[in-house]
Amino acid sequence: RFLRQELPEEWPPERLAQGFGVSPDVVRRVLRGRGCPPPRRRQRQDERALSAAPAPGAGAGAGCEVRAPDGTLLYRLPRGRGGPGPGAQ
C-alpha cells in the first residue's frame, strides 16, 4: 500500500505483483483493503522481509534495502530499522 500510495506511477499492480511474487488479483485485493495488521504481526512481517533481503552493508549508511526476487528495489528502510528487534531469534 505504501509503495502504491507514494509512487503510483512507478508501482502499478502488475509490478507490485511481480515484486512480491503474487498474482495481480492478490495485489488488487490488498490495495482495496484498509485494515492494518496488529503491531506484533506487522513486526513479524518486517522481520521476514529483512531476512529475505541481501546482507546490509552494500550502501554505506543507506539503511537496509528490500528487493524482489528479480533484484528490483522494493523499498529502503531508514537507518536504525535494519537490524532485528528485541526478541528476534
MOHU-V555366 format. One record per backbone hydrogen bond with DSSP energy under -0.5 kcal/mol. CO is the residue of the C=O (numbers start at 1). NH is the residue of the N-H. If there is no record, write none. Layout:
CO:NH
CO:NH
This chain:
1:5
2:6
3:7
7:10
7:11
12:15
12:16
13:17
14:18
15:19
16:20
17:21
17:22
18:21
19:69
23:27
24:28
25:29
26:30
27:31
28:32
29:33
38:42
39:43
40:44
41:45
42:46
43:47
44:48
45:49
46:50
47:51
48:52
49:53
50:53
55:58
59:61
59:62
64:77
65:67
66:74
66:75
68:71
72:68
75:66
78:81
85:88
